[in-house]
Amino acid sequence: MDFSFVDAPLDRAEHLRTDSHALARLWPEARVLVLDAKGDARVDAHGMPPALDGTVVGARPASAVFLGLHDMQGWFALPAIDAPDALSDAATIDLRTAAGQWPIREATAFAQARAVLHWRDRHRFCGGCGAPLEYARAGWLGRCTGCGIEHYPRTDPAVIVAVTDGSRLLLGRQAAWPAGRYSTLAGFVEPGETLEQTVVREVFEESAVRVTACRYLASQPWPFPASLMLGFIADAGPDAPQVTDELEDARWFDVDTIGAALRDAHPELKLSPKSSISRWLIAHWHAQQTGGEPV
């Protein structure tokens, strides 16, 4: 896929999560990925993640989460607070920026690390009784020390939709975005909803445009903090967009305008970053309209 956090995933080796002896053998030569409390990565002077292994870290901290294997090497995620002191003054980079600079495998693994460490940081106590959690399964299970409830990392599903009336594409913008930035519409799935129902509801809530049909295309993990973006293309009537407080603006754009924006050649319209599934959906729609390859 031509967007980030998808390709070259680790072998998650789920069967090793309960094998403490195997994890201990992997640790000395393991690749250790360090993230701070904001979810940013520590980097070296070249803007790359440092070559940090278990030997440098020392004894495996309880906070280290086993991510998986690559070429039989274990990869672990570690909060910066438990990393070697030598990294305390290292520069940091946010993962959106890193995705455009790092090798694909590192970008994908760090996204996985960010999501699970965020869950660990935000779920230290039981939501049922309030007692502290103890972590098992190499960091992927929190077990309540009071009532015994088991807690697992959660991912929030959200739809993201390229809406077309046949010749135009519907895009919206939030007030906080950079000037001229527009993106495909998106929203979280609510309890008891199908993905298709979410597409219809979210598009109408944000733009008053009525979707008549939709089709799933692809998905992207989006660890900011813990979402799974489910990409759709949807058909709609040529309704005039009307926004509420969710968006600052929503409007239809024709093929030529979208094409220029995809080439970064439009004087005003700026699209989502190339690391996002939103940009891929826009390029997919444009290629369908023009019979060409995605820009």
C-alpha positions in Angstrom: 0.0 0.0 0.0 1.1 3.6 -0.7 0.5 4.7 2.9 2.3 4.2 6.2 2.2 1.7 9.0 1.0 -1.3 6.9 3.8 -2.9 5.0 6.6 -5.1 6.3 5.0 -6.0 9.6 6.7 -8.1 12.2 5.8 -11.7 12.8 3.9 -11.1 16.1 4.8 -14.7 17.2 1.8 -14.7 19.6 2.8 -18.2 20.9 6.0 -16.7 22.5 4.1 -14.2 24.7 3.7 -16.9 27.4 7.1 -18.4 26.9 9.3 -16.6 29.4 12.4 -18.7 28.7 12.1 -17.9 24.9 11.7 -14.2 25.6 14.7 -14.3 27.9 16.8 -15.9 25.2 15.7 -13.3 22.7 16.3 -10.2 24.9 20.1 -9.8 24.8 20.2 -9.4 21.0 16.7 -7.9 20.7 15.9 -4.7 18.8 14.5 -2.2 21.4 12.2 0.6 20.2 12.0 3.6 22.6 9.1 6.0 22.8 8.5 8.8 25.1 5.3 9.7 27.0 4.0 11.7 24.0 4.5 8.7 21.7 7.5 10.3 19.9 10.6 8.2 19.1 14.2 8.8 20.3 16.5 9.3 17.3 20.3 9.6 16.7 22.1 12.5 15.0 20.9 11.2 11.6 17.2 11.3 12.6 17.1 7.5 12.8 16.1 5.3 15.7 19.3 4.3 17.7 20.6 0.7 17.3 19.6 -0.3 20.8 19.6 -3.9 21.9 18.8 -5.7 25.1 22.5 -5.9 26.2 22.7 -2.1 26.2 19.4 -1.7 28.1 20.4 -4.3 30.7 17.9 -6.6 32.5 14.6 -6.6 30.7 12.3 -4.1 32.4 8.8 -5.2 33.3 7.5 -2.4 31.0 9.1 -3.9 27.9 6.5 -5.3 25.5 7.3 -8.0 23.0 6.3 -6.9 19.6 7.4 -9.9 17.5 10.1 -11.3 15.4 12.0 -10.4 12.2 14.6 -12.8 10.9 14.4 -14.6 14.3 15.4 -11.4 16.1 13.0 -10.3 18.9 11.7 -6.7 18.8 10.5 -5.0 22.0 8.9 -1.7 22.8 10.1 0.3 25.8 9.0 3.5 27.4 11.7 6.2 27.4 11.5 6.4 31.2 13.0 2.9 31.4 15.6 3.4 28.6 19.3 3.9 29.2 20.3 7.3 30.6 22.4 8.0 27.5 19.1 8.4 25.6 17.6 10.9 28.0 18.9 13.9 26.0 18.4 12.4 22.6 16.3 14.2 20.0 12.8 13.0 19.2 10.6 12.7 16.1 6.9 12.2 15.8 5.9 9.1 13.9 4.0 10.9 11.2 7.2 12.7 10.2 9.3 9.6 10.7 7.0 7.6 8.3 8.3 9.7 5.4 12.0 9.3 6.4 12.5 5.8 7.9 12.6 2.3 6.3 9.1 0.8 6.1 9.7 -1.9 8.7 10.8 0.6 11.4 7.9 2.9 10.7 5.4 0.0 10.9 7.0 -1.5 14.1 7.0 1.9 15.8 3.4 2.4 15.1 2.6 -1.0 16.7 4.8 0.0 19.7 3.2 3.4 20.1 -0.3 1.9 20.2 0.4 -0.8 22.8 2.5 1.5 25.0 -0.2 4.1 24.9 -2.7 1.5 26.0 -0.4 0.4 28.9 0.1 3.9 30.0 -3.7 4.7 30.0 -4.9 1.4 31.5 -3.0 0.9 34.7 -6.1 0.3 36.8 -9.2 -1.9 36.4 -12.2 -0.2 34.9 -14.4 -2.5 36.9 -13.2 -2.2 40.5 -10.3 0.3 40.3 -7.6 -2.1 41.5 -4.1 -2.0 39.9 -3.4 -4.2 36.9 -0.6 -6.7 36.6 0.6 -7.4 33.0 1.1 -10.8 31.5 1.6 -12.3 28.0 4.7 -10.2 27.4 2.7 -7.0 28.0 -0.4 -7.7 26.0 -2.7 -8.6 28.9 -3.6 -6.6 32.0 -5.1 -8.7 34.8 -6.9 -7.0 37.6 -5.3 -7.7 41.1 -8.7 -7.2 42.7 -11.6 -8.7 40.7 -9.5 -10.7 38.2 -11.0 -9.1 35.1 -8.7 -9.4 32.0 -8.0 -6.3 30.0 -6.6 -6.4 26.4 -5.4 -3.5 24.1 -8.2 -1.9 22.3 -8.4 -0.4 18.9 -11.1 2.1 17.9 -12.5 1.4 14.4 -13.2 4.5 12.3 -14.4 4.8 8.7 -12.7 7.2 6.3 -14.5 7.8 3.1 -13.9 9.1 -0.5 -17.4 10.4 -1.4 -18.2 11.0 -5.0 -21.2 12.2 -7.0 -19.8 10.6 -10.1 -17.6 13.4 -11.3 -16.6 15.3 -8.1 -15.0 14.4 -4.8 -16.3 15.6 -1.4 -13.6 16.9 1.0 -13.8 18.7 4.3 -11.5 20.6 6.6 -11.2 21.2 10.3 -10.5 24.7 11.6 -7.3 23.7 13.3 -5.7 22.4 10.1 -3.1 24.4 8.0 -4.6 26.8 5.6 -6.0 25.1 2.5 -5.8 21.6 3.9 -8.8 19.3 3.0 -9.3 15.6 3.6 -11.7 12.8 3.1 -14.5 12.6 5.7 -14.1 10.2 8.7 -15.7 9.2 11.9 -15.7 6.5 14.6 -18.0 3.5 14.6 -20.6 3.6 17.3 -21.8 0.5 19.3 -24.3 -1.6 17.4 -23.4 -0.1 14.0 -22.2 -1.7 10.8 -19.4 -0.1 8.9 -21.7 0.8 6.1 -24.2 2.4 8.5 -21.3 4.5 10.0 -20.3 5.7 6.5 -23.9 6.9 5.8 -24.3 8.5 9.3 -20.9 10.2 9.5 -21.0 11.7 6.0 -24.5 13.1 6.6 -23.6 14.4 10.1 -20.5 16.2 8.8 -21.8 17.5 5.4 -25.5 16.8 5.0 -24.6 14.8 1.9 -26.6 11.5 1.5 -24.6 8.4 0.7 -26.4 5.9 -1.5 -23.8 3.1 -1.7 -20.4 2.4 -0.4 -17.6 -0.2 -0.8 -14.7 -1.1 1.4 -11.2 -0.7 -0.1 -8.4 -0.9 2.5 -7.4 -0.2 6.1 -4.6 1.6 8.0 -3.5 1.3 11.6 -3.5 4.9 12.9 -1.7 4.9 16.4 -2.7 8.5 17.3 -3.5 7.1 19.7 -5.2 3.8 18.8 -7.4 3.7 15.8 -7.9 1.5 12.8 -9.0 3.6 9.7 -11.3 1.6 7.4 -11.2 3.1 4.0 -14.3 3.3 1.8 -15.4 4.8 -1.5 -19.0 6.0 -1.5 -21.6 7.2 -4.0 -23.8 10.1 -3.2 -26.2 12.5 -4.8 -25.0 16.0 -5.7 -26.2 17.5 -2.5 -24.9 20.9 -1.5 -22.6 20.4 1.5 -23.7 22.0 4.8 -21.4 21.9 7.8 -22.0 22.0 11.5 -19.5 22.4 14.3 -17.6 19.2 13.3 -16.1 20.9 10.2 -15.2 24.4 9.2 -15.9 23.7 5.5 -16.9 20.9 3.1 -17.1 21.2 -0.7 -17.0 19.3 -3.9 -13.8 19.3 -6.0 -13.6 18.4 -9.7 -11.0 16.0 -11.2 -8.6 18.6 -12.5 -8.5 20.4 -9.2 -7.8 17.1 -7.4 -5.2 16.2 -9.9 -3.3 19.4 -9.4 -3.4 19.0 -5.6 -2.1 15.5 -5.9 0.9 16.9 -7.8 1.3 19.6 -5.1 0.7 22.1 -7.9 -2.6 23.7 -6.8 -2.2 27.2 -5.4 -4.7 26.8 -2.6 -5.8 23.2 -2.1 -3.6 21.0 0.1 -4.4 17.4 0.6 -3.6 14.9 3.4 0.0 13.8 3.9 1.2 11.0 1.7 1.6 8.7 4.8 -2.2 8.7 5.3 -4.9 6.4 3.8 -6.9 9.6 3.1 -4.3 10.6 0.5 -4.4 7.1 -1.0 -8.2 7.2 -1.2 -8.1 10.5 -3.0 -5.5 9.2 -5.5 -7.5 6.0 -6.0 -10.6 8.0 -6.9 -8.6 10.3 -9.2 -7.1 7.3 -11.0 -10.6 5.8 -11.5 -11.8 9.0 -13.1 -8.8 9.5 -15.4 -8.0 5.9 -16.2 -4.4 6.4 -15.0 -2.2 5.2 -12.2 -2.6 6.8 -8.7 -0.5 9.9 -8.4 
